[in-house]
């Protein structure tokens, strides 16, 4: 594109959208800038700048007061050039709308290429605000995740020596505090896991080998023990992984409600119904302990 030389009484026009700009005197609007060329050096310099809150007001100001004879366009390499025009305003406006539409698409705004500059600016501002809000929320989420991870690691370390942790909890907290309730729950959970693996399960296997029919006939105690073992093992795994007392209590309550929702649906298998009932009872007992509704 060739740079047109301008005479002393001529000027080129460029239009800009003025928003979120600390250097503009208006919060949101449009800016017209005219350039003139030094007849001795050929260098261009700003001749006049006008700002208006609406594109219509700016158009009247440009055509009546600034009266450009050229429009300023942008080359592919980023440099600028002036092009002679019978309607400098119309050509500069076309370039402005093209640039605004490109920026709107880049910002993720859904706006038509034929939309007015005002609508394009509004779409860009809204899209950029939405992006900024998402980034803020993501940053907050990452900070919260990092904090939770650090807290969880700290709890994991503190609980590595269960007896020492329990002694500290019992010595510093009230019996209604979440960690105190957790300590009571976990003491029983550890005992339950140990008893099941060392005594309950081996004895049941021996009985099955000796008299399967009789053992199965009176195996209700083992179903109950198995259900308690499942919940106790769950508690141990979460406790040793540093999960907070509140999260464990919430999860136990969620399991109680989940099992309650299924209570109306019964299987044709008597044993299946028995195991579900026992598991639900085990979750209820765990939830009551973690929330302080029961110490037994």
C-alpha positions in Angstrom: 0.0 0.0 0.0 1.4 3.4 -0.9 1.6 6.3 1.6 -0.3 9.2 0.1 1.3 12.6 0.6 -1.0 15.1 2.1 -1.0 18.8 1.4 -0.9 21.4 4.2 -4.7 21.6 4.4 -5.3 17.9 4.4 -5.4 15.3 7.2 -5.9 11.5 7.7 -8.4 10.0 10.1 -8.3 7.0 12.4 -11.1 5.8 14.7 -10.7 4.0 18.0 -13.0 2.5 20.6 -12.3 4.0 23.9 -13.2 1.7 26.9 -11.4 0.4 29.9 -8.8 3.0 29.2 -7.2 5.0 32.1 -6.1 7.7 29.6 -9.6 8.5 28.2 -11.9 11.1 29.7 -15.0 8.9 29.1 -15.8 5.5 30.6 -16.9 4.0 27.3 -17.1 5.7 23.9 -15.2 6.4 20.7 -12.1 8.5 19.7 -11.2 10.2 16.4 -7.6 11.1 15.7 -6.5 13.1 12.7 -2.9 13.3 11.5 -1.2 15.9 9.3 2.1 15.6 7.4 5.0 18.0 7.7 5.7 19.4 4.3 9.4 19.6 4.9 10.2 16.1 6.4 7.1 14.1 5.4 6.6 13.0 9.0 3.1 12.6 10.3 2.0 14.0 13.7 -1.3 14.2 15.6 -3.4 17.2 14.5 -6.5 16.7 16.6 -8.2 14.3 19.0 -11.9 14.1 19.8 -13.8 11.8 22.1 -17.6 11.2 22.2 -19.7 8.7 24.1 -21.6 7.8 20.9 -20.5 7.0 17.4 -23.2 9.3 15.9 -22.0 12.3 17.9 -18.4 11.6 16.9 -19.4 11.4 13.2 -21.0 14.8 13.3 -17.9 16.3 15.1 -15.5 14.7 12.6 -17.4 15.9 9.5 -18.1 19.4 10.7 -14.9 20.3 12.6 -12.1 17.9 11.7 -13.0 17.3 8.0 -10.4 14.7 7.1 -9.4 14.1 3.5 -7.7 10.7 4.1 -8.2 7.7 6.3 -5.5 5.9 8.3 -5.3 2.2 7.7 -3.0 -0.5 9.0 -0.6 -2.6 7.0 0.0 -6.3 7.6 3.3 -5.5 9.1 1.8 -3.2 11.7 2.9 0.1 10.1 0.3 2.7 9.1 -0.5 4.4 5.9 -2.9 7.1 4.8 -5.2 6.5 1.8 -7.0 9.3 0.0 -10.8 9.0 0.3 -13.9 10.9 -0.7 -15.5 9.6 2.5 -12.7 9.3 5.1 -15.2 8.8 7.9 -16.9 5.9 6.2 -13.7 4.2 5.3 -12.2 4.7 8.9 -15.5 3.4 10.3 -15.3 0.3 8.2 -11.8 -0.4 9.5 -12.8 0.2 13.0 -15.7 -2.2 12.8 -13.4 -4.9 11.2 -10.9 -4.5 14.0 -13.6 -4.5 16.7 -15.2 -7.7 15.2 -11.8 -9.4 15.2 -11.2 -8.4 18.8 -14.7 -9.6 19.7 -14.1 -13.0 18.2 -10.7 -13.3 20.0 -12.4 -12.3 23.2 -15.0 -15.1 22.7 -17.9 -12.7 22.1 -20.8 -13.8 20.0 -21.5 -10.7 17.8 -22.3 -10.3 14.2 -19.8 -8.7 11.8 -22.6 -6.2 10.8 -23.3 -5.1 14.4 -22.8 -1.5 15.3 -19.6 -0.4 16.9 -21.5 0.2 20.2 -22.8 -3.3 20.3 -19.4 -4.7 19.4 -17.7 -2.7 22.2 -20.4 -3.9 24.7 -19.9 -7.5 23.6 -16.1 -7.2 24.0 -16.4 -5.6 27.4 -18.8 -8.3 28.6 -16.7 -11.1 27.2 -13.5 -9.7 28.8 -15.3 -9.2 32.1 -16.6 -12.8 32.0 -13.1 -14.0 31.2 -11.6 -12.0 34.0 -14.2 -13.4 36.4 -13.5 -16.9 35.3 -9.8 -16.3 35.8 -10.4 -14.9 39.2 -12.6 -17.8 40.3 -10.0 -20.3 38.9 -7.2 -18.5 40.8 -9.3 -18.6 44.0 -10.1 -22.3 43.4 -6.4 -23.1 42.9 -5.5 -21.2 46.0 -8.2 -23.1 48.0 -7.1 -26.4 46.6 -3.5 -25.7 47.5 -4.6 -24.6 51.0 -6.7 -27.8 51.4 -3.9 -30.0 50.2 -1.5 -28.4 52.7 -4.0 -28.8 55.5 -4.6 -32.4 54.5 -0.8 -33.2 54.4 -0.5 -31.6 57.8 -3.3 -33.8 59.2 -1.8 -36.9 57.5 1.5 -36.2 59.3 -0.1 -35.5 62.7 -2.2 -38.7 62.5 0.7 -41.0 61.6 1.2 -41.7 65.3 -2.5 -42.4 66.2 -1.9 -42.8 70.0 0.0 -39.5 70.2 -2.6 -37.7 68.1 -5.5 -39.1 70.2 -3.7 -38.1 73.4 -3.3 -34.5 72.1 -6.9 -34.3 71.0 -8.2 -35.6 74.3 -6.0 -33.2 76.2 -6.9 -30.0 74.3 -10.4 -30.4 72.9 -13.9 -30.6 74.2 -15.9 -33.8 73.7 -18.2 -31.9 71.3 -15.3 -30.8 69.0 -15.1 -32.5 65.6 -11.6 -33.9 66.1 -12.6 -35.3 69.5 -15.5 -37.1 68.0 -13.3 -38.3 65.2 -10.8 -39.7 67.8 -13.6 -41.7 69.5 -14.8 -43.0 66.1 -11.4 -44.0 64.9 -10.5 -45.8 68.1 -13.4 -48.1 67.5 -12.7 -48.3 63.8 -9.1 -49.5 64.3 -10.3 -52.0 66.8 -13.0 -53.2 64.4 -10.6 -53.6 61.5 -8.1 -55.5 63.7 -10.7 -57.8 65.2 -12.3 -58.7 61.9 -9.0 -59.6 60.2 -7.4 -61.5 63.2 -10.5 -63.1 64.8 -13.9 -62.7 63.1 -13.0 -63.7 59.6 -10.6 -66.7 60.5 -13.2 -68.1 62.9 -16.0 -67.8 60.4 -13.8 -69.6 57.8 -13.1 -72.4 60.3 -16.8 -72.8 61.0 -17.7 -72.9 57.3 -15.2 -75.7 56.8 -16.5 -77.6 59.7 -20.2 -77.3 59.1 -21.2 -75.0 56.2 -24.9 -75.4 56.4 -25.1 -74.7 60.1 -22.7 -71.8 59.8 -24.7 -70.2 57.0 -27.9 -70.7 58.9 -26.6 -68.7 61.8 -24.4 -66.3 59.9 -26.2 -63.1 60.7 -23.5 -62.1 63.2 -20.9 -62.4 60.4 -23.0 -60.2 58.0 -23.2 -57.5 60.7 -19.5 -57.8 61.4 -18.6 -57.6 57.7 -20.8 -54.5 57.3 -19.1 -52.8 60.3 -15.7 -53.8 58.8 -16.5 -52.1 55.5 -17.4 -48.9 57.2 -14.5 -49.1 59.6 -12.0 -49.7 56.8 -13.5 -46.7 54.9 -12.9 -44.5 58.0 -9.3 -45.8 58.5 -8.4 -45.1 54.8 -9.8 -41.5 54.9 -8.4 -40.8 58.3 -4.9 -41.9 57.4 -5.1 -39.9 54.1 -5.7 -36.7 56.1 -9.3 -36.1 55.3 -10.9 -33.6 57.8 -13.3 -34.7 60.4 -16.0 -32.5 58.9 -15.6 -34.0 55.4 -15.8 -37.5 56.9 -18.9 -36.7 58.8 -20.5 -35.2 55.7 -19.6 -38.2 53.6 -21.0 -40.6 56.3 -24.3 -38.7 56.3 -24.4 -38.8 52.6 -24.0 -42.6 52.6 -26.8 -42.9 55.2 -29.1 -40.9 53.0 -28.1 -42.8 49.9 -28.9 -46.1 51.7 -32.2 -44.7 52.9 -33.2 -43.8 49.4 -32.8 -47.4 48.4 -34.6 -48.9 51.4 -37.9 -48.9 49.5 -36.4 -51.2 46.8 -36.1 -54.7 48.1 -34.3 -57.6 46.4 -35.8 -61.1 46.0 -32.7 -62.3 47.8 -33.0 -62.6 51.5 -29.3 -62.4 52.0 -29.0 -59.3 49.8 -31.6 -57.5 51.8 -29.9 -58.6 55.1 -26.5 -57.3 53.9 -28.0 -54.0 52.8 -29.8 -53.5 56.1 -26.6 -54.3 58.1 -24.5 -51.9 56.0 -27.1 -49.2 56.4 -27.0 -49.7 60.1 -23.2 -49.5 60.1 -23.2 -46.2 58.3 -25.8 -44.8 60.7 -23.7 -45.7 63.7 -20.6 -44.2 62.1 -22.4 -41.0 61.1 -23.9 -40.6 64.6 -20.4 -41.0 66.2 -18.8 -38.5 63.8 -21.6 -35.9 64.4 -21.7 -36.4 68.1 -25.2 -37.9 68.3 -23.8 -41.0 69.9 -20.7 -42.1 71.8 -21.6 -45.8 71.8 
